[in-house]
Amino acid sequence: MTTDLTGKSVLVTGAAGAIGGEICRSALAAGAKVAMTDIDADALERRATELGGEDRVATFTADLTDDEQATALPARVAQRFGALDVLVNNAGARGVKPLLDIEPDEWRRTLDIDLTAPFVLSKAAIPLMAEQGRGKIVNVASMAGLAAFRDRAAYSAAKAGVIMLTKVIAVEYGEQGIWCNAVAPGVVETPMTAGYFADDDSTASIRANTPMRRWCQPDEIVGPVLYLAGSGSDFVNGIVIPIDGGWTAGYVGAELSPRPKQK
Ligand SMILES: NC(=O)c1ccc[n+]([C@@H]2O[C@H](COP(=O)([O-])OP(=O)(O)OC[C@H]3O[C@@H](n4cnc5c(N)ncnc54)[C@H](O)[C@@H]3O)[C@@H](O)[C@H]2O)c1
């Protein structure tokens, strides 16, 4: 079943980025009206121009760590497109350093964009969606929110937080017609992970830990996101879908009963 979003109004945060851009492209192809938001105004305009879409695309530059700007956004989108049917909380950022080197300000900045912004946007979107009778929130978490990774204390804590925020919203507002689900990507080849691909040890480690023996491309994230945004998931609420090639399903390198070596 392909997802049909004809006429639906979809707000995507981090829309200038690699994954956000692909989510916007696929939502447009599914018939949606797409509200693209990002802090990077130039990159946002470039991405919107590249996607085309004419009057089915609108751009909103905003810093989502600014509570006022984030709070205002859902109503601005509803005003522009007549409704807000889907909110995709995709914007994010992360640092990579040992916990002992993370300054409290840095910790707070990561939590601000990765956890507090989805909370503030959801808080503003839920009343609009409830008034409409239905609405779907899809949070882009990370496998780092499902399993611990070294040097990612703030990011992992924020992404684990957004997974639990997802479940609380589903439990608290499901009866008002609100769905809230999450996806948890593994390693995706984007500017955020560029460092991994400059280094053979990193790519070897990614292959060794992934049952699929590869990493993924941004357009491989959109299938599950669209599924959670569309009506095909109408009895699915409060879940997290790992999109990680099986990384967090188990311990791919660990053998309790090692097979005899082939001669
Ligand atoms: N790339 C990966 O391997 C990977 C893996 C798991 C999860 N994710 C998650 O996927 C999402 C998208 O990541 P990506 O790889 O496309 O990264 P990206 O850097 O290409 O995109 C992130 C976007 O968020 C925007 N953004 C950052 N701070 C913002 C702010 N304060 N206000 C508004 N916008 C802001 C950036 O400008 C950027 O366009 C993130 O939440 C990330 O944590 C990525």
The ligand as an SDF file (V2000), in Angstrom:
LIG
                    3D

 44 48  0  0  0  0  0  0  0  0999 V2000
   22.5990   11.0220    9.7100 N   0  0  0  0  0  0  0  0  0  0  0  0
   22.4480   10.0070   10.5380 C   0  0  0  0  0  0  0  0  0  0  0  0
   23.2040    9.0150   10.4920 O   0  0  0  0  0  0  0  0  0  0  0  0
   21.3270   10.0130   11.5430 C   0  0  0  0  0  0  0  0  0  0  0  0
   21.1500    8.8590   12.3080 C   0  0  0  0  0  0  0  0  0  0  0  0
   20.1300    8.8300   13.2500 C   0  0  0  0  0  0  0  0  0  0  0  0
   19.3040    9.9240   13.4080 C   0  0  0  0  0  0  0  0  0  0  0  0
   19.4940   11.0400   12.6570 N   0  0  0  0  0  0  0  0  0  0  0  0
   18.6070   12.1610   12.8960 C   0  0  0  0  0  0  0  0  0  0  0  0
   17.9800   12.5400   11.6910 O   0  0  0  0  0  0  0  0  0  0  0  0
   17.6580   13.9310   11.7350 C   0  0  0  0  0  0  0  0  0  0  0  0
   18.1540   14.6080   10.4640 C   0  0  0  0  0  0  0  0  0  0  0  0
   19.5750   14.4450   10.4110 O   0  0  0  0  0  0  0  0  0  0  0  0
   20.4390   14.6420    9.0720 P   0  0  0  0  0  0  0  0  0  0  0  0
   21.4470   13.5600    9.0690 O   0  0  0  0  0  0  0  0  0  0  0  0
   19.5540   14.8580    7.9010 O   0  0  0  0  0  0  0  0  0  0  0  0
   21.2240   15.9640    9.4820 O   0  0  0  0  0  0  0  0  0  0  0  0
   21.4210   17.3540    8.7070 P   0  0  0  0  0  0  0  0  0  0  0  0
   22.4790   18.0490    9.4850 O   0  0  0  0  0  0  0  0  0  0  0  0
   21.5850   17.1230    7.2400 O   0  0  0  0  0  0  0  0  0  0  0  0
   19.9960   18.0580    8.9560 O   0  0  0  0  0  0  0  0  0  0  0  0
   19.6190   18.6080   10.1850 C   0  0  0  0  0  0  0  0  0  0  0  0
   18.9080   19.9060    9.9080 C   0  0  0  0  0  0  0  0  0  0  0  0
   18.4270   20.4520   11.1610 O   0  0  0  0  0  0  0  0  0  0  0  0
   18.6070   21.8520   11.0940 C   0  0  0  0  0  0  0  0  0  0  0  0
   18.6990   22.4530   12.4200 N   0  0  0  0  0  0  0  0  0  0  0  0
   19.7070   22.2890   13.3300 C   0  0  0  0  0  0  0  0  0  0  0  0
   19.5000   23.0780   14.3940 N   0  0  0  0  0  0  0  0  0  0  0  0
   18.3340   23.7450   14.1710 C   0  0  0  0  0  0  0  0  0  0  0  0
   17.6020   24.7240   14.9080 C   0  0  0  0  0  0  0  0  0  0  0  0
   18.0410   25.1930   16.0880 N   0  0  0  0  0  0  0  0  0  0  0  0
   16.4390   25.1900   14.3980 N   0  0  0  0  0  0  0  0  0  0  0  0
   15.9960   24.7400   13.1870 C   0  0  0  0  0  0  0  0  0  0  0  0
   16.6600   23.8300   12.4380 N   0  0  0  0  0  0  0  0  0  0  0  0
   17.8180   23.3440   12.9260 C   0  0  0  0  0  0  0  0  0  0  0  0
   19.9190   22.0380   10.3370 C   0  0  0  0  0  0  0  0  0  0  0  0
   20.0660   23.3480    9.8120 O   0  0  0  0  0  0  0  0  0  0  0  0
   19.8380   20.9470    9.2870 C   0  0  0  0  0  0  0  0  0  0  0  0
   19.3000   21.4290    8.0570 O   0  0  0  0  0  0  0  0  0  0  0  0
   18.2930   14.4740   13.0270 C   0  0  0  0  0  0  0  0  0  0  0  0
   17.3290   14.5510   14.0480 O   0  0  0  0  0  0  0  0  0  0  0  0
   19.3270   13.4140   13.3670 C   0  0  0  0  0  0  0  0  0  0  0  0
   19.6240   13.3770   14.7370 O   0  0  0  0  0  0  0  0  0  0  0  0
   20.4890   11.1100   11.7190 C   0  0  0  0  0  0  0  0  0  0  0  0
  1  2  1  0
  2  3  2  0
  2  4  1  0
  4  5  1  0
  4 44  2  0
  5  6  2  0
  6  7  1  0
  7  8  2  0
  8  9  1  0
  8 44  1  0
  9 10  1  0
  9 42  1  0
 10 11  1  0
 11 12  1  0
 11 40  1  0
 12 13  1  0
 13 14  1  0
 14 15  2  0
 14 16  1  0
 14 17  1  0
 17 18  1  0
 18 19  2  0
 18 20  1  0
 18 21  1  0
 21 22  1  0
 22 23  1  0
 23 24  1  0
 23 38  1  0
 24 25  1  0
 25 26  1  0
 25 36  1  0
 26 27  1  0
 26 35  1  0
 27 28  2  0
 28 29  1  0
 29 30  1  0
 29 35  2  0
 30 31  1  0
 30 32  2  0
 32 33  1  0
 33 34  2  0
 34 35  1  0
 36 37  1  0
 36 38  1  0
 38 39  1  0
 40 41  1  0
 40 42  1  0
 42 43  1  0
M  CHG  2   8   1  16  -1
M  END
$$$$
